[in-house]
Amino acid sequence: MTSATVPSNRSGMIHQEYHNLGTNRAADRAAPLATINDDGGMVELVTPRLLLRRWRDDDVAAMAMINADREVMRWIGDGSVVDYAQTAAEIAAFEQVWQMRGFGRFAVEIRGTGVLAGFTGMAIPADIPEIMPCVEIGWRLGREHWGRGLATEAAKAALGFAFADCRLDRILGIHVVGNDASARVMVKLGMRFDRETTELGYGRPVHVYVIDRYEIQPSRPACRRRPD
């Protein structure tokens, strides 16, 4: 699924329709892993093999190479590859969501090498109105990083951030029917099947998975805020 530009409320804050502010669970009163300031501070998550961080200008070329792989793009949009300019616009949209919502798609970097593996994180889907309002988690990694559990490792860290720091109550996962690799990651994350429906843009059947904050004990990767 692709990310969507959403209406702005206050910079760096999470819109109330996506976030239950009335809960009194002890977990909700726990100290957050990282502070999200009104300027959408630069959160970074560290896992055993990965660094999840905000986007830099020099990420565009590396992400464009990933987006130019037809196998990577097979289940995304109409399956067409994405060029450099389109990748730059996509990354700009990711950063806009971060500034408006305080969450978004992380750049995923291989620790120790600095190689950009792709992305993971949250977005607001726009092509399935029946499930709105909601927040979805997604990922896209270069083919050389497939089959190593990296998508699951990255997404698990992003889920922990969404639940523990952003205080989101529910996260959805959406995949085109036939994209079994994404379905397996969703199951590994503890997500459960919710429904089959049809996306508006391309009329393809999709499966929607869901996970609620109370269902899991989020993993807590080292999390830090880097000065802007």
HELIX and SHEET records of a PDB file:
HELIX    1   1 GLN A   16  TYR A   18  5                                   3    
HELIX    2   2 ALA A   26  ARG A   29  5                                   4    
HELIX    3   3 ASP A   59  ASN A   67  1                                   9    
HELIX    4   4 TYR A   84  ARG A  101  1                                  18    
HELIX    5   5 PRO A  129  ILE A  131  5                                   3    
HELIX    6   6 ARG A  143  HIS A  145  5                                   3    
HELIX    7   7 LEU A  150  ALA A  164  1                                  15    
HELIX    8   8 ASP A  180  LYS A  188  1                                   9    
HELIX    9   9 ARG A  213  GLU A  215  5                                   3    
SHEET    1   A 9 ARG A 192  THR A 198  0                                        
SHEET    2   A 9 PRO A 205  ASP A 212 -1                                        
SHEET    3   A 9 ARG A 170  VAL A 176 -1                                        
SHEET    4   A 9 GLU A 136  LEU A 141  1                                        
SHEET    5   A 9 LEU A 116  ALA A 123 -1                                        
SHEET    6   A 9 ARG A 105  ILE A 110 -1                                        
SHEET    7   A 9 LEU A  50  ARG A  53 -1                                        
SHEET    8   A 9 MET A  42  VAL A  46 -1                                        
SHEET    9   A 9 ALA A 222  ARG A 226 -1                                        
END                                                                             
